[in-house]
Amino acid sequence: MNKDNKKFEELCAGHVLNALSAEEEREFQQMLANATEQQLELLDDFKASAAEMATLSKGDSPSPSFKENLLNSLSEEQPPAKVYQMTWYRFAAAASVIFILISAGLFFYSQNLSQEVQNKTETIAQQQATIERLESEVERKEELLTILEAREVDLVMMAGTEDMSPNGYGKVVWDKEGGRALLQVANIPSVPTDKDYQLWFIVNGQPISAGVFSVDDPQRDNFFKIDQLRSGATDGAFAITMEPKGGMPQPTGDMYLLGNM
C-alpha cells in the first residue's frame, strides 16, 4: 500500500465515524474527488462496516404496532435493497478504525499527562527557589541580629562615586570586637564574569582587603557576610573597587563606593 492509499484509508475511517477535524474533512473530500474505483469501494465497505457495528448494540424494544407496519410494508413493492455481508475484510476495516481511535486517544492522554508533569515540576522548582530565598533572608537577619547584639557596633555609610555609580549605596554594620560585619550594597552595576567587587578597609592610607563579592541584580539590596574584619582603629574608611576575579592584594580598578568612619 502506497502512502496516498494509506492516507486515504485513515481519513476514510475517520470520515465514516464523523471523527475528522474540519481540515481533515476538507483534505478527504479533495482526495475523494480523485479517488480510484478501488478507493470508492473501500469507502462503501467502511460505511457498511460502520452500519453493521451500529446494529451490534442492543436497541429499544419495538412498539406493538411495529409488526403490523412491517407486514404492511412487505406487501408493497419495494426496490431491491443492497445487502452487505460481514466479510473478513470488513471486520479488518472495522478493527482498524477502532485501533486508530484508541491510538489517538492514548496519544492525547499521554500528551496531557506529560504537560501536567512538566507544570508540576516547574511549580516545585519555583517553590524550591522561594524556600531558598526565604532561608537566605532568615540567615541574613540572624547574622545582623548577632552583630547588633555586640557591645561595640559601628555603622559606616558609603555613597557612590560620581564617575562610576552616582546612585550607588552601601552600608557596613561592623562588630569590631568579634571581627564580623555585614555589607549591604545597592544600585551598583552587575559584575562581569571575569571580575569581582572587592571591599577595602583603609587605615592611615593603607588599604586592607576585606573580601570579594559579585552583584547579579543591581536593582535590589545585596547583602554579604564579612567574617574577618578585626581592627581597633577609630578612624578610617571603607571603599569598594572592581578587580579581576578573585581580588587583588592592592586596589587596581575603579572605585564604586566610598564611606568614612
One Martini backbone bead per residue (centre of mass of N, CA, C, O) as a GRO file, in nm:
protein
  261
    1MET     BB    1   0.094   0.039   0.026
    2ASN     BB    2   0.071   0.347  -0.034
    3LYS     BB    3   0.060   0.658   0.097
    4ASP     BB    4  -0.213   0.752  -0.024
    5ASN     BB    5  -0.383   0.502   0.056
    6LYS     BB    6  -0.330   0.526   0.360
    7LYS     BB    7  -0.451   0.808   0.394
    8PHE     BB    8  -0.732   0.738   0.285
    9GLU     BB    9  -0.800   0.521   0.497
   10GLU     BB   10  -0.781   0.703   0.749
   11LEU     BB   11  -0.992   0.915   0.656
   12CYS     BB   12  -1.222   0.718   0.600
   13ALA     BB   13  -1.260   0.619   0.886
   14GLY     BB   14  -1.322   0.902   1.010
   15HIS     BB   15  -1.565   0.974   0.828
   16VAL     BB   16  -1.772   0.742   0.910
   17LEU     BB   17  -1.732   0.852   1.231
   18ASN     BB   18  -1.709   1.163   1.263
   19ALA     BB   19  -1.364   1.226   1.339
   20LEU     BB   20  -1.304   1.476   1.181
   21SER     BB   21  -1.173   1.747   1.103
   22ALA     BB   22  -1.211   2.009   0.902
   23GLU     BB   23  -0.939   1.974   0.755
   24GLU     BB   24  -0.961   1.665   0.705
   25GLU     BB   25  -1.226   1.674   0.543
   26ARG     BB   26  -1.117   1.842   0.308
   27GLU     BB   27  -0.896   1.644   0.227
   28PHE     BB   28  -1.087   1.405   0.168
   29GLN     BB   29  -1.259   1.540  -0.055
   30GLN     BB   30  -1.021   1.577  -0.249
   31MET     BB   31  -0.955   1.274  -0.270
   32LEU     BB   32  -1.242   1.182  -0.361
   33ALA     BB   33  -1.242   1.329  -0.641
   34ASN     BB   34  -0.972   1.120  -0.716
   35ALA     BB   35  -1.078   0.846  -0.685
   36THR     BB   36  -1.070   0.527  -0.704
   37GLU     BB   37  -1.243   0.243  -0.732
   38GLN     BB   38  -1.114   0.110  -0.485
   39GLN     BB   39  -1.166   0.350  -0.287
   40LEU     BB   40  -1.476   0.350  -0.316
   41GLU     BB   41  -1.511   0.063  -0.210
   42LEU     BB   42  -1.388   0.121   0.066
   43LEU     BB   43  -1.602   0.323   0.154
   44ASP     BB   44  -1.839   0.125   0.140
   45ASP     BB   45  -1.721  -0.074   0.348
   46PHE     BB   46  -1.704   0.125   0.586
   47LYS     BB   47  -2.004   0.191   0.595
   48ALA     BB   48  -2.095  -0.098   0.643
   49SER     BB   49  -1.937  -0.144   0.904
   50ALA     BB   50  -2.069   0.083   1.065
   51ALA     BB   51  -2.357  -0.030   1.040
   52GLU     BB   52  -2.301  -0.310   1.170
   53MET     BB   53  -2.198  -0.198   1.443
   54ALA     BB   54  -2.466  -0.062   1.521
   55THR     BB   55  -2.630  -0.343   1.536
   56LEU     BB   56  -2.480  -0.460   1.800
   57SER     BB   57  -2.662  -0.288   1.958
   58LYS     BB   58  -2.898  -0.249   2.191
   59GLY     BB   59  -3.222  -0.178   2.160
   60ASP     BB   60  -3.527  -0.098   2.156
   61SER     BB   61  -3.831  -0.194   2.189
   62PRO     BB   62  -4.085  -0.268   2.005
   63SER     BB   63  -4.373  -0.182   1.908
   64PRO     BB   64  -4.687  -0.319   1.859
   65SER     BB   65  -4.700  -0.190   1.551
   66PHE     BB   66  -4.450  -0.298   1.403
   67LYS     BB   67  -4.546  -0.562   1.271
   68GLU     BB   68  -4.774  -0.444   1.101
   69ASN     BB   69  -4.603  -0.241   0.939
   70LEU     BB   70  -4.411  -0.449   0.821
   71LEU     BB   71  -4.623  -0.618   0.662
   72ASN     BB   72  -4.729  -0.385   0.490
   73SER     BB   73  -4.456  -0.317   0.356
   74LEU     BB   74  -4.419  -0.603   0.218
   75SER     BB   75  -4.674  -0.573   0.021
   76GLU     BB   76  -4.503  -0.377  -0.107
   77GLU     BB   77  -4.318  -0.250  -0.351
   78GLN     BB   78  -3.967  -0.294  -0.351
   79PRO     BB   79  -3.665  -0.214  -0.381
   80PRO     BB   80  -3.376  -0.340  -0.402
   81ALA     BB   81  -3.152  -0.422  -0.160
   82LYS     BB   82  -2.850  -0.370  -0.021
   83VAL     BB   83  -2.630  -0.633   0.063
   84TYR     BB   84  -2.435  -0.707   0.345
   85GLN     BB   85  -2.136  -0.868   0.431
   86MET     BB   86  -1.943  -0.995   0.699
   87THR     BB   87  -1.640  -0.981   0.625
   88TRP     BB   88  -1.308  -0.996   0.690
   89TYR     BB   89  -1.255  -0.713   0.576
   90ARG     BB   90  -1.463  -0.560   0.752
   91PHE     BB   91  -1.344  -0.642   1.017
   92ALA     BB   92  -1.068  -0.513   0.963
   93ALA     BB   93  -1.172  -0.225   0.923
   94ALA     BB   94  -1.306  -0.193   1.199
   95ALA     BB   95  -1.048  -0.249   1.363
   96SER     BB   96  -0.884  -0.009   1.249
   97VAL     BB   97  -1.067   0.212   1.355
   98ILE     BB   98  -1.041   0.144   1.654
   99PHE     BB   99  -0.733   0.166   1.666
  100ILE     BB  100  -0.713   0.465   1.588
  101LEU     BB  101  -0.883   0.580   1.822
  102ILE     BB  102  -0.716   0.464   2.056
  103SER     BB  103  -0.443   0.588   1.977
  104ALA     BB  104  -0.535   0.884   1.990
  105GLY     BB  105  -0.621   0.881   2.287
  106LEU     BB  106  -0.343   0.799   2.406
  107PHE     BB  107  -0.185   1.037   2.296
  108PHE     BB  108  -0.342   1.269   2.435
  109TYR     BB  109  -0.305   1.162   2.722
  110SER     BB  110   0.010   1.171   2.726
  111GLN     BB  111   0.033   1.472   2.669
  112ASN     BB  112  -0.123   1.573   2.919
  113LEU     BB  113   0.055   1.429   3.128
  114SER     BB  114   0.324   1.566   3.054
  115GLN     BB  115   0.228   1.858   3.108
  116GLU     BB  116   0.155   1.814   3.406
  117VAL     BB  117   0.439   1.732   3.500
  118GLN     BB  118   0.582   1.991   3.409
  119ASN     BB  119   0.419   2.190   3.581
  120LYS     BB  120   0.494   2.062   3.856
  121THR     BB  121   0.800   2.096   3.827
  122GLU     BB  122   0.797   2.407   3.808
  123THR     BB  123   0.658   2.456   4.079
  124ILE     BB  124   0.873   2.322   4.256
  125ALA     BB  125   1.108   2.506   4.167
  126GLN     BB  126   0.980   2.771   4.266
  127GLN     BB  127   0.947   2.685   4.562
  128GLN     BB  128   1.248   2.628   4.612
  129ALA     BB  129   1.345   2.918   4.554
  130THR     BB  130   1.178   3.049   4.779
  131ILE     BB  131   1.301   2.894   5.015
  132GLU     BB  132   1.595   2.986   4.971
  133ARG     BB  133   1.539   3.288   5.001
  134LEU     BB  134   1.422   3.275   5.290
  135GLU     BB  135   1.668   3.144   5.422
  136SER     BB  136   1.861   3.377   5.353
  137GLU     BB  137   1.708   3.598   5.509
  138VAL     BB  138   1.723   3.464   5.787
  139GLU     BB  139   2.032   3.449   5.802
  140ARG     BB  140   2.082   3.754   5.775
  141LYS     BB  141   1.920   3.840   6.028
  142GLU     BB  142   2.084   3.675   6.230
  143GLU     BB  143   2.352   3.818   6.175
  144LEU     BB  144   2.257   4.102   6.246
  145LEU     BB  145   2.175   4.041   6.538
  146THR     BB  146   2.452   3.948   6.634
  147ILE     BB  147   2.595   4.218   6.580
  148LEU     BB  148   2.395   4.408   6.746
  149GLU     BB  149   2.470   4.257   7.028
  150ALA     BB  150   2.711   4.401   7.044
  151ARG     BB  151   2.881   4.643   7.220
  152GLU     BB  152   3.046   4.727   6.945
  153VAL     BB  153   2.903   4.932   6.689
  154ASP     BB  154   2.942   5.006   6.346
  155LEU     BB  155   2.826   5.264   6.113
  156VAL     BB  156   2.883   5.265   5.757
  157MET     BB  157   2.852   5.494   5.504
  158MET     BB  158   2.801   5.467   5.144
  159ALA     BB  159   2.889   5.625   4.839
  160GLY     BB  160   2.874   5.705   4.523
  161THR     BB  161   3.051   5.764   4.256
  162GLU     BB  162   3.028   5.983   3.996
  163ASP     BB  163   3.152   5.803   3.760
  164MET     BB  164   3.036   5.494   3.835
  165SER     BB  165   2.799   5.544   4.097
  166PRO     BB  166   2.586   5.791   4.176
  167ASN     BB  167   2.347   5.576   4.302
  168GLY     BB  168   2.501   5.449   4.509
  169TYR     BB  169   2.497   5.202   4.788
  170GLY     BB  170   2.615   5.171   5.139
  171LYS     BB  171   2.675   4.925   5.418
  172VAL     BB  172   2.835   4.892   5.749
  173VAL     BB  173   2.810   4.637   5.994
  174TRP     BB  174   3.029   4.653   6.287
  175ASP     BB  175   3.209   4.410   6.481
  176LYS     BB  176   3.502   4.462   6.624
  177GLU     BB  177   3.544   4.238   6.837
  178GLY     BB  178   3.442   3.993   6.642
  179GLY     BB  179   3.504   4.057   6.325
  180ARG     BB  180   3.218   4.136   6.218
  181ALA     BB  181   3.018   4.177   5.908
  182LEU     BB  182   2.773   4.373   5.715
  183LEU     BB  183   2.698   4.402   5.372
  184GLN     BB  184   2.541   4.673   5.186
  185VAL     BB  185   2.413   4.691   4.845
  186ALA     BB  186   2.327   4.938   4.580
  187ASN     BB  187   2.326   5.060   4.258
  188ILE     BB  188   2.530   4.864   4.119
  189PRO     BB  189   2.682   4.707   3.893
  190SER     BB  190   2.725   4.443   3.733
  191VAL     BB  191   2.931   4.162   3.714
  192PRO     BB  192   3.154   4.031   3.542
  193THR     BB  193   3.286   3.713   3.502
  194ASP     BB  194   3.601   3.845   3.537
  195LYS     BB  195   3.484   3.976   3.806
  196ASP     BB  196   3.511   4.174   4.118
  197TYR     BB  197   3.428   4.280   4.416
  198GLN     BB  198   3.613   4.495   4.657
  199LEU     BB  199   3.678   4.524   4.995
  200TRP     BB  200   3.797   4.812   5.182
  201PHE     BB  201   4.021   4.892   5.455
  202ILE     BB  202   4.117   5.219   5.549
  203VAL     BB  203   4.439   5.281   5.710
  204ASN     BB  204   4.647   5.528   5.681
  205GLY     BB  205   4.624   5.475   5.357
  206GLN     BB  206   4.581   5.156   5.401
  207PRO     BB  207   4.477   4.884   5.230
  208ILE     BB  208   4.234   4.627   5.331
  209SER     BB  209   4.119   4.330   5.273
  210ALA     BB  210   3.752   4.210   5.303
  211GLY     BB  211   3.671   4.099   5.024
  212VAL     BB  212   3.459   3.930   4.788
  213PHE     BB  213   3.208   4.013   4.527
  214SER     BB  214   2.882   3.991   4.371
  215VAL     BB  215   2.647   4.131   4.119
  216ASP     BB  216   2.328   4.056   3.963
  217ASP     BB  217   2.120   4.273   4.110
  218PRO     BB  218   2.109   4.622   4.116
  219GLN     BB  219   1.799   4.680   4.220
  220ARG     BB  220   1.882   4.532   4.475
  221ASP     BB  221   1.961   4.427   4.777
  222ASN     BB  222   2.290   4.337   4.889
  223PHE     BB  223   2.429   4.071   5.090
  224PHE     BB  224   2.730   4.043   5.306
  225LYS     BB  225   2.959   3.845   5.467
  226ILE     BB  226   3.207   3.929   5.728
  227ASP     BB  227   3.456   3.755   5.913
  228GLN     BB  228   3.735   3.939   5.863
  229LEU     BB  229   3.735   4.244   6.080
  230ARG     BB  230   3.995   4.346   6.253
  231SER     BB  231   3.995   4.651   6.460
  232GLY     BB  232   4.106   4.950   6.653
  233ALA     BB  233   4.012   5.159   6.479
  234THR     BB  234   3.871   5.510   6.468
  235ASP     BB  235   3.994   5.555   6.177
  236GLY     BB  236   3.851   5.565   5.839
  237ALA     BB  237   3.768   5.347   5.550
  238PHE     BB  238   3.541   5.250   5.289
  239ALA     BB  239   3.584   5.045   4.988
  240ILE     BB  240   3.487   4.990   4.635
  241THR     BB  241   3.611   4.770   4.387
  242MET     BB  242   3.709   4.661   4.063
  243GLU     BB  243   3.827   4.330   4.002
  244PRO     BB  244   3.971   4.065   3.945
  245LYS     BB  245   3.921   3.756   3.983
  246GLY     BB  246   3.958   3.718   4.344
  247GLY     BB  247   4.141   3.958   4.356
  248MET     BB  248   4.365   4.191   4.526
  249PRO     BB  249   4.618   4.319   4.723
  250GLN     BB  250   4.554   4.582   4.553
  251PRO     BB  251   4.424   4.842   4.420
  252THR     BB  252   4.322   4.878   4.047
  253GLY     BB  253   4.040   4.979   4.022
  254ASP     BB  254   3.750   5.113   4.024
  255MET     BB  255   3.549   5.325   4.212
  256TYR     BB  256   3.208   5.295   4.370
  257LEU     BB  257   3.262   5.312   4.690
  258LEU     BB  258   3.241   5.551   4.979
  259GLY     BB  259   3.337   5.554   5.342
  260ASN     BB  260   3.342   5.706   5.653
  261MET     BB  261   3.385   5.675   6.007
   0.00000   0.00000   0.00000
